[in-house]
Amino acid sequence: MSRERLVVIGGDAAGLSAASQARRLRPSEDLEIVVLEQGPEISYSACGIPYWIGGLVSDRDRLLARTPAEFAAKDITIRADTRAEGIDLAAGEVVAAGDERLGYDNLVVATGGRPLRPKVPGLDADGVYGVHRLADGADIRAAIAAGATRAVVLGGGYIGLEMAEVLQTRGLHVTVVLADPLPMAQLDDDMGERVCAAMCDMGIDVQTGQPVREIEVDADGSVRAVRTDTGSYLADLVVLGLGMGPEVALAREAGLQLGATGAIDVRQTQRSRSHPEVFAAGDCSQTLHRLTGEAIHVALGTHANKQGRVAGSVIGGRPARFAGVLGTAMTKVGDLEVARTGLCTTQAEDGGYDFRTELIESSTRAGYYPGASPIHVKLITERGSGVLLGAQVVGGPGSGKRIDVFATAIWAGMTAEELSGSDLSYAPPFSPTYDPVVVAARVASRVEHG
Amino acid sequence: MSRERLVVIGGDAAGLSAASQARRLRPSEDLEIVVLEQGPEISYSACGIPYWIGGLVSDRDRLLARTPAEFAAKDITIRADTRAEGIDLAAGEVVAAGDERLGYDNLVVATGGRPLRPKVPGLDADGVYGVHRLADGADIRAAIAAGATRAVVLGGGYIGLEMAEVLQTRGLHVTVVLADPLPMAQLDDDMGERVCAAMCDMGIDVQTGQPVREIEVDADGSVRAVRTDTGSYLADLVVLGLGMGPEVALAREAGLQLGATGAIDVRQTQRSRSHPEVFAAGDCSQTLHRLTGEAIHVALGTHANKQGRVAGSVIGGRPARFAGVLGTAMTKVGDLEVARTGLCTTQAEDGGYDFRTELIESSTRAGYYPGASPIHVKLITERGSGVLLGAQVVGGPGSGKRIDVFATAIWAGMTAEELSGSDLSYAPPFSPTYDPVVVAARVASRVEHG
């Protein structure tokens, strides 16, 4: 039995999950595993960077989940600060810095994502930051320490909201500038309005419907303001919160097939559709929407971990497939928790579904229990069948994680009526007698059944 | 069309839900609705009484959900302070106080539950209280105001735990005496031990494995101590936290069929098995365990509301059935949240299931996020199929409501593997990259699939 080699490009969630899972299934004498990471750190939580900036996480190293030593102990070779410069698919080799050629039997491309950048003048100015690598977090912290008082956040998605909140916590005046009419474009307007109102109540300056036209730059090359058609917003620092695109430069150049989303096109085994000995996982790859069956791109650590594990399983000889996503997501702004799963109204329309929407207001706890606060739940169900298609939740503490009940019900193909009958927990500190999930399901069911 | 009459015995969750639903479906000219309530109040939250005692709810009236006037506006006659003395099933009449005979076309028996009482001397002493009616709450509050400093709580179930906590909050020394080896008998021992440890850490004196032998009474007829085989525990007040049995004196005397649990035997329409023109709902009736198919008795406001609504629907001419329960339940003791659904190990054994158990420890939030605390999840799955049978959760804030995801998955018949693939929400303030639900499901799935 000749020893094979697995090369992994990218030392974060997807790549390391693939490496670990492959190692669990195949011992060192059977499989050599080499992970190339272009940056200095591996296994860091990009999702935690806003909280480090905000001071909720005091020590940068707390964002590092696992160390190179832990991988070394499993005989997984980690080569940090080693950039993959190219992939020679025909030869089965990765070209690393210094023209080193590293042959592989299997390759996992886990190059991750990159912050979306508007194509406007001035974007390369000093003081414009992504929220992607630990170095970004360090830069933003340094800018605050150096006296930045005004921040403009571009975009009102998850990263935008989180960054707006933590920068405000750090005492900066925060303006959020977005092209969309409301923050959280993945929500319906009537839910997004609640998020927008909460942000304004917190004192965040939200400027909607304004595509960025220019980053105005001082003579010294540092950012001075963000200009839209409507106004110019002073900024000592600008944060890119426009979402993450797939980082596919290497894959594209090599000739790996990309999908319509621009991300690497993979099967549910995470195998490249064009080159089955190559796998892709995480933010650089496409994924399957479980309801619509369409290929989408979602950058999220959870999926990256799971997809990496699937790739590692298949490479390890154990059948596995990634079961798809519902687009479940959650965040908070101040005390307002925001979550969604499945299809929103726009997606349901685009998908050609015949559907209903119902919006209910309930309470996070028994009305008489201290800390009870309003929760709004919006459900989207298929007309005729009552099958659950999507849910959105906006409300006080304890609201957001209720999305997981809907995500599970949608995953299982349940109808609103079935969910309304289910036996969810009740105790006054945690829910009204009927949990808001059940209230929403019942209303949707009643509308369906007359 | 002659006008029919619906009589409802019991003016709380089940009875009022039945009355309201029947009224929604049948107008006044078609159906007269009369609700008899023996006590002075209707529509009160028995579950809220501990929190009123604890001072978390300042005003007793906040525990009253709806007023007689609201029912009057819907032409539902509420007769409070009116005790039903008997039911003449042959004549179709309820006998009320003063020998008033009230004919019915349909009857809903919603007489509720009653606190279980150990058969020991002294139980009728002054200072022994249930936690059932608002008057009980007022009595316990009065006893505290009068200077009670030592409380003994009999039983370590939900009511026992809640009462122990609130009495301690009020400054009393609290001893919990239970016959079982651990509190929360609906949990497996390894989970109950965590609850027990948390109670002890709070300074609650937990005395396990000690059936009560006697309530020792002072010369003036007031309680002095609770005696077991092991010790005698001083008490100014004693709280019955042994659970709720069905209140079926009226039903039994009338000749309505009772089930093996001692509660009224009903079909899934909530119709009495022996007298189809009579319905029973709520704590006085049996219910169906969705997994085992067995009749069980569970006293819980959520089920009472749903069952009452089913009875009201059927009486109103709209087909309905109660879909059963999983025994989902939740509470907290201090900061420790405790929840369970489906079968515990003992129930799975008794049911003859071939099953596995897996216990995992995870974190309520991303490990680096402030307030992250341990969460333990135990799963019971069917060997061979991996179908989820039961789940138990014990952990810090944010743990408990995760039980609803398991309850939904069990309701839908999902396997651990299916649940482990599902798309649950992730954000650092609310969960690790893999939610503890997914971690538990994955471990159970991995064990099943090797």
Interface residues (C-beta under 8 A of the other chain):
Chain A: A13 S45 C47 G48 Y51 L56 V57 R62 L63 Y158 R290 L300 G301 T302 N305 K306 F322 A323 G324 V325 L326 G327 T328 A329 M330 T331 K332 E337 A339 T341 A366 G367 Y368 Y369 P370 G398 G400 K401 R402 I403 D404 V405 A407 T408 A409 W411 A412 G413 M414 E418 L419 G421 S422 D423 L424 S425 Y426 A427 P428 P429 F430 S431 T433 Y434 D435 V437
Chain B: A13 S45 C47 G48 Y51 L56 V57 R62 L63 Y158 R290 L300 G301 T302 H303 N305 K306 F322 A323 G324 V325 L326 G327 T328 A329 M330 T331 K332 E337 A339 T341 A366 G367 Y368 Y369 P370 G398 G400 K401 R402 I403 D404 V405 A407 T408 A409 W411 A412 G413 M414 E418 L419 G421 S422 D423 L424 S425 Y426 A427 P428 P429 F430 S431 T433 Y434 D435 V437
